[in-house]
């Protein structure tokens, strides 16, 4: 099995729906190639759950949903290391 280290600067987008689209592409590639996705600094994907100041803070809520759905429906493996803050 290959380990694909994911650079989140190429995944996360400021445009609505683009981050989820990029994640779907990664999960598709991992499933086809039988690779493990290594999301370094995964906390950048999920953000803080308790701080919602405007509509832009709500957008990342769909990111964990996209990841969880793909993990349940595919054979992809992931590693989500994060720093505790």
HELIX and SHEET records of a PDB file:
HELIX    1   1 UNK A    8  UNK A   10  5                                   3    
HELIX    2   2 UNK A   18  UNK A   33  1                                  16    
HELIX    3   3 UNK A   43  UNK A   46  1                                   4    
HELIX    4   4 UNK A   55  UNK A   59  1                                   5    
HELIX    5   5 UNK A   61  UNK A   73  1                                  13    
SHEET    1   A 3 UNK A   3  UNK A   6  0                                        
SHEET    2   A 3 UNK A  36  UNK A  39  1                                        
SHEET    3   A 3 UNK A  77  UNK A  79  1                                        
END                                                                             
